[in-house]
Amino acid sequence: MAVDTALVTMVLPNAEDAARDMGVLNIANAGPQIVAPFVVAAVLAVVRSPGGQAHPRRALSPIRP
């Protein structure tokens, strides 16, 4: 991670805007970790069976036996 950050700072186009660009990169890296729990909650709400319990094998399988 440290090497990646050092490499990114070397290839930034303008040194004066480096802090802003690094902030954008930080948001791009952290964004999926922030959004993922909400996406998973929505997916689990969709696959739940009417009885309130999701069947572990059938909930994730696209093919129903």
C-alpha positions as CSV (number, residue, x, y, z in Angstrom):
1,M,0.0,0.0,0.0
2,A,2.8,2.4,0.8
3,V,4.5,1.7,-2.5
4,D,1.3,2.2,-4.4
5,T,0.8,5.6,-2.7
6,A,4.3,6.7,-3.4
7,L,3.9,5.7,-7.1
8,V,0.6,7.6,-7.3
9,T,2.2,10.7,-5.9
10,M,4.9,10.5,-8.5
11,V,2.5,10.3,-11.5
12,L,0.1,13.0,-10.4
13,P,0.0,15.8,-13.0
14,N,0.2,18.8,-10.7
15,A,2.0,19.0,-7.4
16,E,-0.2,21.9,-6.2
17,D,-3.3,19.7,-6.5
18,A,-1.8,16.6,-5.0
19,A,-3.8,16.7,-1.8
20,R,-7.1,17.0,-3.7
21,D,-6.2,14.2,-6.0
22,M,-5.1,12.0,-3.1
23,G,-8.4,12.7,-1.4
24,V,-10.3,11.6,-4.5
25,L,-8.2,8.4,-4.6
26,N,-9.0,7.8,-0.9
27,I,-12.7,8.1,-1.6
28,A,-12.4,5.8,-4.6
29,N,-10.7,3.2,-2.4
30,A,-13.0,3.5,0.6
31,G,-16.3,4.0,-1.3
32,P,-17.0,0.3,-2.0
33,Q,-16.4,-0.6,1.7
34,I,-19.0,2.0,2.7
35,V,-21.6,1.0,0.0
36,A,-21.2,-2.8,0.3
37,P,-23.2,-3.3,3.5
38,F,-26.2,-1.5,2.1
39,V,-26.0,-3.5,-1.2
40,V,-25.8,-6.8,0.7
41,A,-28.7,-5.8,2.9
42,A,-30.8,-5.0,-0.2
43,V,-29.8,-8.3,-1.8
44,L,-30.6,-10.3,1.3
45,A,-34.0,-8.6,1.6
46,V,-34.8,-9.7,-2.0
47,V,-33.8,-13.4,-1.6
48,R,-35.5,-13.9,1.7
49,S,-38.3,-16.5,1.6
50,P,-41.9,-15.4,2.6
51,G,-41.5,-17.3,5.9
52,G,-38.8,-14.8,7.0
53,Q,-36.0,-17.4,6.8
54,A,-33.7,-17.6,3.8
55,H,-32.8,-21.1,2.8
56,P,-29.0,-21.1,2.6
57,R,-28.6,-23.3,-0.4
58,R,-31.5,-22.0,-2.5
59,A,-31.1,-18.3,-1.7
60,L,-27.8,-18.0,-3.6
61,S,-28.4,-20.7,-6.3
62,P,-29.9,-19.4,-9.6
63,I,-31.1,-22.9,-10.4
64,R,-34.1,-24.2,-8.4
65,P,-34.4,-28.0,-8.0
